[in-house]
Amino acid sequence: RSMQAKAKNRGDDYNELLLDISKRARTAGDATELEPLGNELNELLERVVHALDTDRITEEGFQSFSFLWSVTRDAVEARRVQLRA
């Protein structure tokens, strides 16, 4: 039970990182600030897939993360388009 609680908390931590990336995307002043955010998203996805493979997060945590990851990726792209206009 303790391991499952740790896995859930770890999944929550990953989601917090996504929320931070989303916030930084929304407040980016120019498109050059978005490039590192895209890289962070990809690196975070790799970390979370590895965490799932090693049972460090639950399947449910991964599903929650993957939904929020997609929303965050879309937010970064939307901000990119907004800044180009």
N, C-alpha and C positions, 0 to 999 in steps of 0.2 A: 504494500500500500504506500509506503514511504517513497519507493522508486517511482510509482505512478504520480504521486504528488509533485515530485521533483521534475518529472517529465512535463507535467502540466504547467508548472511554473516556468520552465525553460521555454515552452511554447508561448507563454504570455510575454516573456522577455523578448522573444523574436518579434512578436506583434508590436510591442512598444517601439522597437527599432524601426519598424515600418511606419508607424505613426510619426516618428521623428523625421524620417525621410520625406514623408508627405508634407509635413509642416514646412520643412526647408524648401521644398519645391514651390509651395504656394507663396513663399516670401522671397523667392529668388528675384534678384533685380535684373539679371540678364541671362541669356541662354547658356553662357559659358559656365554658370554655376550649376547647371543641370547635368552636365556630363559626368561629374563625379558621383552624382546621385544615381545615375543609371548604372554605373560601375558598382556602387554599394549594393544596389538591388540584386545584381547578378551574383555578387560574392555572397550575399546573405542567402540567396536561394541555394547556392552550392552547400553552404554550411548546414542549412536546414534539411536538405535532402540527405546529407551525411548523418545528421542527427537522427533522422527517421530510420535510416539503414542500421544504425547502431542502437536503436531503441532508446535514444535519449529524449525523444518526444513521442507522443502518442499519434496514432493515425488521425484521431479527432483534432489534435493540435495542428497537425500538418494540413488538414483540410481547411481549418480556420486561417492558418497562415497563408495558404495558397490563394484563398479568396482575397484576403487583404493585400497580398503581394500584387495580384492583378489590378486591384483598384488603385494601389499606389503607383504602379507602372503607368496606368492610364492617366493618373493625376500629373505625373512628371511630363508625359507627352502633351497633355492638354496645356500645361503651363508653357511648354516649349512653343506650341502653336500660338498661344496668347502673346508671348514675348516677341514673336516674329511679326505680328500684326502692327 
